[in-house]
Amino acid sequence: MGNRGLSSYALFLLALLHSSFFAVAILDPLDFLALQLIRKSLHDLPGSNFLASWDFTSDPCNFTGVYCESDKVIALNLGDQRAGFPGLTGRIDPAIGKLSALTEFSIVPGGVFGSLPRSISQLKDLRVLAITRNFISGNIPPSLGRLRSLRTLDLSYNRLTGKFPRSIGTLPELTNVILCHNNLSGSVPPFLSQALTRLDLKRNALTGSLPDSFPPSLQFLSLSWNQLSGPVDGVLSRLDQLNFLDLSFNRFTGPIPVRLFSFPITNLRLQRNWFHGPVQPSDQVTISTVDLSHNMLSGQISAMFSSVQNLYLNHNLFTGQVPVSLVDRLLAASLQTLYLQNNYLTGIEINPTAEIPQSTSLCIQYNCMVPPVQTPCPLKGETEKTKPTALCNEWKG
């Protein structure tokens, strides 16, 4: 081949460098094949064209939702993230486990179904696994406990069943665990990560008592609508970074820890459990919403609750007079909701001619007193204004 031939060959190679064929060739072959298999198993829902850009005659690193570094796929965000856009349907192909450099895998809300591939546990660099509001079913693979770099696990609003894998609790880097609105069973495992800030397990079928401790870093804890039981005072007393706590609709027992009311919580929901005993915070409670309704709490209502904006103490065993400070705050519209119905309260100092602000809501019926003012109660409230005398005398006795 002469010099002229060599020059022509060089020009051919140069053209090849800029061709779409070469653009495909620069991606790692295993990643390229994995993306092809993933694409075959997923489809756009009507109204979505997310996968239209997935044309394998061009560079996959330019596909919508695919992010590369060098010749490897490092993030895969499937589905149009804009609000109101339909997502994807189909299954997650086990080939996802071949994307060896993947650090983030997410699927927006849609109609993706089937089980979570066990091959995901091969992604040793994965930091974010977020597949929410789809139809993922079956168990959470215990092998996900191998993802030692995982920080966010969000599989909420799916159809997952089976026991909560204890291996998830051993992951050392976890910051967010969001598995709400599934049908997971078994107990809540202990969590070893000292960086965990959010744990949301509401609306599952979890049973048993809470683990001996949660990481003190925890700021958001929601375990509502499960079948959890046992005392909580020993566990919660150490979580002084909490800003949201919801344990409602369970079977927790024992006293409510007094320290809880001094934590930086904005919303405290402990209703519909079996908590009992007195509740006497040592300082003014600055939590915006406190719901302790439908328990077996007793003793007098503390004046320390007068700084709360929405206070629900109804359906308990409280006795005595309603603190004057609560009434004053209600009339000043600082206390917006005060529900005290269905207790054993014997008095409330409020002028029958007092004008209760329209922005507030007071319900005091079905106690051991005649309500001095008539106020609208919840639609499902008690129909009788006062408890029968026999009931009140029996409680006194």
N, C-alpha and C positions, 0 to 999 in steps of 0.2 A: 504494500500500500504506500503510495507516494505521499509527499508533503500535502498535496492538494486533498488527498483522501483523508489524511489525518485531520486536516482543518474542518472538513465536512463532518467528520465523526465528532469532533469537539463541539461543533455547532449543534449537532443533534443532542449531545448530552446536556448542553446548556438549555436547550428548549425543553428537555425532559425535566430539568430542575424546576421549571415554572409550570409544569403541566399538572392537571388535577390528579393524574395517576400518581405522580410522585408525592403529592400532598397526602394521599391516602397512605402511601408506603411509609411515611415518617412515623406514624403511630405504631406503638408496640403491637405486633401481630395478635397476641393474646387479647389485648384490650379491644382491638378492632373486631375480632371474632365475637367477643363478649357483647359488645354494643349491638352487633347484628342480631344475636339471639334475643337480647333484651327487647330490641325493636319488634321482632316477630311476635313476641308474646303480649305486646301492648297495643292498644288502639285508641284513637281519639273518640271521646263521646260526641254525639251530635252537637254541632255548634263550636267544636274545638278544632283547631288546625295546628296544634302544638308539634306534632310529629312530621309536619310537612317538610321541615328543613332537614330531616334525617335522610339525606340522599347520599348513599355510600359511594357515589362516584366523585364526591368532594371530600374535603378534610373534615373528619368527624369532630375535630376540636372546634369547628365553627358551628356545630349543631346547637340548636337552642337547648339550654340546660346542661350542656357538657362543658366542663372546664378542665383544661390540660396544663400540665407543667412538663416541659421537655417532651418526651414521647409517651407519657402516661396520663391516664384520666385520674384527676384528683378529686373531682366533685361531680355529682350527678343529681340534678334537681329536676324531677320529672313533672310536667304539667304547668299550665299557665298560672302564675301566682297572682295575677290581677283579680281583684274581687269580682265575683259574679260569673267568671268564666268556667265552663265545664271542665272537668278533669279527664282522666284516662280510665279505660277499663281493660280487663285482661288480667294476667298473672305476672308475678315477678319471676323471671327465669333464674334458675340456680346459677347461671353464668355470671351473675352479679359478683360471685365470690372470686372470679378471675381478675377483677380490676384491683390488682394487688396494691396500688398506691392510693386507693380511694380513702379520702378523709371525711367526706360528707355525702350522705345519701338521703334524699327526701322525695316524697310524692305528695302533691297537693291533694286536697279533698276531691274525691271522684268515686269511681266504681271499681277499683282494683280489688280483686278477690283472691281466694286461695290462701294457702299457708305461707308463713314467713320462711324463706329458704334457709336451711341450716348452713348453707355455704357462706352466709353473711359473716359467720364466726371466723372465717379465714382472713377477713379484712383487718389485719393487726394494727393499721394506722387510723382506723375509723374513729372519728371524734363526734360526729353527729349522725344519728339514725332517727329520722322523723317521717313517719307514715301515718297521717292522721285523717280521720273522717273518711275512711274507705270501708271495705268489707273483708278485711284480713281476718281469717279464722284459724282455728287450731291452737296449739300451744305456743308459748314463747320458748324457743329452743334454749335449754340450759347452757348450751355451748356458747351463747352470747357472753358468758362469763369470761371468755378468752379475749374479749375486746378491751384490753387493759388501758387503751387510750380514750375510751368512750367517755364523753362528757354529757351529751344530751341524748336521752332515750325518750322519744315521744311516739307512742303507738296508741294514742287516745282515740276514742270514738270508732272502735272497730268491733269485731266479734270474737275476740280472743277468749279462749277457755283454758281450763287446766290450772294447775297450781302455779303460784308466783315463784319463779326459780330463785332459790337462795343464792345462786351464783351471781345474780345481778347485784346483790348487796355487797359483793366482794370487790367490785370494780373500784379502783383507787382514785380515779379522776372525775367521777360523776358529779355534776352540778345540778342537773335537772332530770327528774324521773316523772314522766307524765303518762300514766296508763289508765286514766279515768274512762268511764263509760265503756267497759268491756264486761266480761263475765268471769273474771279470774277468781280462783278459789285458794284455799290454804291460808297460811298466816303471813303477816308482814315480816319480811326478813330484817335482820340488823343490817345497817349500812356502815361500811368502813370508811368511805370517803369523807375527809374532813373539809371538803369544799362544797358539799351538798347544800343547796339553798332552796330548792323547790321539790316537794314530793306531793304529787296529786294522784290519789288512788280512789277517788270517789266513784260511787255507783259501780261496784263490783260485787262479789259474793265472798269477800274475805272474812275469815273467822279467827277466833283465838284472841289472845291478849297482845298488847303492843310489845315490841322487843324491849329489853332492859334499858336501852338508851338509843337516842338518835344523835347525829352529829350536832354539836352546839352551833354550827354555822347555819342551821336550818332557819329560813325566813318565812316560807310558805308551806303550810301543812294542811292538806285536805283529805280526810278519810271518811267523809259522810256517805250515807246510804250503803253501809256494809252490815256485817253481823258481828262486829268486833265487841269484845267484852273485857271485863276486868278493870282494875283501878288505873288511873293515869297520873296521879299526883307525883309519883317518883320519876316518871319519864319526862313530863312537861316542865317540871320545876327548873330544869337546867337549860331550857331552850329560850334564853333571854334575848335572842335576836329575832324572835317571831314577830312578823307584822300582819299575818293572816292565819287564823286557826279555825277550822271547821271539822268538828267531830260529830255533827248532828246525825240523827237517825241511825244510832247504833245501840249497844247494850252496855255501855260503860257504867261502872259503879263507883262507889266510894265518894270521898269529898272532892270538891273542885279546889285545886291548889291556890292559895291566896296570892302567891307570888305572881301568878299569871296576870293579875290585873295591873301590875306595874310594868309589864313588858310593852314594847312599842307597837302593840297590836292596834290595827284600825278596825278590824272586824272579827268579833269573837262569837262563834256559833256552836253552842253545846246543847241545843234543844233536842228533845225526844231521846233521852237516855234514861239511865236509872241512877243518876247522881243524887246523893242525899247529904243531909247535914246542913249546918249554917253556912252562910256566905258573908264574910265580914272583911272586906278589903281594908288594908291599913292606911291607905291614902286615897285622895280623890282619883276616881277612875276616869281617864281621859280617852278611853276607847270610844269611837263614834257609835258603833252598833254592838250591843251586848244582848244575846238571845240565850236565856237559860230556861226557857219555857218547857213545859211537859217533862218535868223531872220530879224528884221527891225532896226538894230543898226545903228547909224549915228555918225556924227562928224569925227574927225581925228583919225587915228590909233595911239595909244600910243606907245612911244618908250620903255615903261616899259615891253612890251611883248618880248623884244629882248632876254631874258634869257630862253624863252620857247623852247623846242626841236621840238614840232610839233604844229603848229599854223594854225587853220582853221578859217578864217574870211570871206570866200567867200559867195556870195549871201546875201549881206546886203546893206546898204546905206552909206557906208564910203566914205569920200571925202578927198581932199587934197593930199599931198605928202606922199609916203611911207617913214617912218623914215629910215635914213641912217644906224642907228645901226642894224636894221633888216637885211639890205642888207649885212653889214659887217659880221654879225654872220652867214649868209647863205653861203657866200663865204669862210668862215673859217670852214664850215661843222659843226658848233655848233648848228645851226638851221637846222634841217633835212627836215622839211616840212613847206612850206609857201604858203598857198592857199589864194589868194586875188581876184580871178576872180569874175566877175559880181558885181562890186561896181561902185562908181563914182569917183575913184581915178584919179588924174590929172598928176601924175609924179612919177618916181622912178629913183634914181641916181645909175645907173649901167653901166659900160663900155660895149659897144656892143661886145668887144673882150674878155670880162672877161670869165674865165673858171669856170663854175659852177660845183662843185664836183659831181661825179656820185652818191654819197651816198645821195644827197639832191634832193628835188623836189620843183620846183617853178612854180606857175601858176598865171599869172597876166592879162590874156586876158579878153576882154569885159569890159573894163573900159573906162574912158574919156581920153585916151592917146594911142599912138601907142607903143606897147611893144618894148623896145630897144633890147631885146634878145628873141630868139625863144626857148621856153622850152616845153617839153612834158607835157600836162595837162591830167587830168583823162579822161578816155574813154568817160564818160558821160558829159564832160565839154562843154563849149560854143564853137560853131564852128566858130563864128566871132571873129576877133582879137580885134575890137574896137566897143564901143557903137556908135550908130548913133548920129550925132551932135545935132539933134533936142532933143533927150532925155537928153543929157548932159546940153544943154541950158535951158531946161524946169526945170531940177533939180536945176540949179543955180538960176533961177528966182523964 
